[in-house]
């Protein structure tokens, strides 16, 4: 119900915004740019980004925008357009006003600046329009949008694994990719995806399944009727709470989005990426049980790559690389049958409060028995593992509380588990200090004894175990065009870790100051420092290797300037060092110049020339590179050399997009690139790729 005060607030806001409507009429920011903004902050793992398809959600909202009067917190956060605090403020405004009547009201919401609103506009609406629940299923199938991706690429220099005199890789160096997908907005999605990695066999051996090494098929429908909220068949992602027992979707870690740390994602989502382990293969359903209750159940089975132990009756680890190029890798392929099942029950007594109870069970057809070592004393051993958790989210005024507590329900099976399971917990608080200031506080405590096979909570290390930490994140918007982001994180590992033979601790801070002139200039200055324990070789005389502190520091200055509406220039310089008591201080720098040409016509391109000089991998700078559509990359630049790429895109043929990309690295100190079977014994590396996209 709209009160008199609300009516006058709304009327004043709309009148002011109509007068300033030109500010909201900014050009639409492309999905590609949004991908860069998000991926570039989560780069520490390097390599090829495997969750590219997570951002295709926005393409569905371009055709059928998300209704702000009906959107849930999970749906809003899944777009990556808003921080959790901005989502909370939007929902609070909607409750106060009884709903939106105009898109212009967005600027009346505290904390939503014009740049954020401009990014939202292509994907949201406040017009109810056609209710998705009333759309006949036949219409979903026949009137959806279809897309076909065909991609190929390879590295031109021959690696040692392809040496004809001692060939170890059984397949060609080509990387091949195929995807067909049909969607109706974000209510229906089904399709198939297939990939062959370099070195893998493709139509060539009778003892292998013909064709691609990896296939994925999915069928997903949302709001099938008023009872079925979501139905997933084939491959799909499952996300519970804050990720302490299961989270297979994309979630932020520590980044320049300093207040975006809470996990928030729809429980079930379609999966159409080529990461070969971060999903469930089977069936899942979310049911509306009434006004306040919702339940999800799922189950699935897939064959995982495992490292077979010497007794051939167990595996020492589950392989996450996805590569099956050599005889040994093929012998481990599809070796372990993993059955995953579980569910959750969610209770929403009021709009501001949500409570969930979650359960996940795992069964392996071969025992998982890690090799005996001090650091993995508390790792899971056996065939069966069950985890339970409870999560919560509560919003009141400018405060938003979130968290999860998890434990091990059972553990063991054929191998008796010798240790009781510990607890894992995460608690956070988002605070709107002021319309121009946001703060987040997050405390986590993951016991060394806690274990879960698919945990992905916020933390310094993966897996949600052996870590206690406190994170403080701040965002300030002191004036028009200015934004400051900062965080401080301190943590401790109470038990040993891989190659670290003692308990250790660490601390990290990051500060970024951004200045933006809409549609013209985007520049920022950033400082980042991380200090944590690092194991060094103590020699044969010591049974335990010593642990010393190592500090990595980086300073960055970035500027992007739009010369014309179609031509943008970007420049970045990184400088930093790594310092420890054993090796002293090693310093390096990186400088790149980008040029992006995106006119209204059919032809566009992006190019880069970069120079870098560092003493090696210990001093490295992670950089985003424009790639083929849904093939964005974040790579570490280190050593001494030059890096360049050129991406060409042509849309002059109806329904077709043609893309080509060439990238080259050249060392300037005479060092060769690659190691092991990937070594080329050459001072340069050249990659070429092309893609055809057909949408109809």
PyMOL commands that set and color helices and strands:
alter all, ss='L'
color gray80, all
select helices_A, chain A and resi 4-19+21-24+31-39+52-63+73-78+84-97+103-108+114-123+132-134+137-142+160-162+327-332+676-678
alter helices_A, ss='H'
color red, helices_A
select strands_A, chain A and resi 66-67+124-125+145-155+174-184+188-196+214-222+228-238+268-270+280-288+293-304+306-308+314-318+336-350+353-368+382-396+399-412+424-434+437-446+467-476+482-493+504-517+521-535+547-562+567-580+584-598+603-613+621-625+633-637+640-650+656-667+684-695
alter strands_A, ss='S'
color yellow, strands_A
deselect
rebuild
show_as cartoon
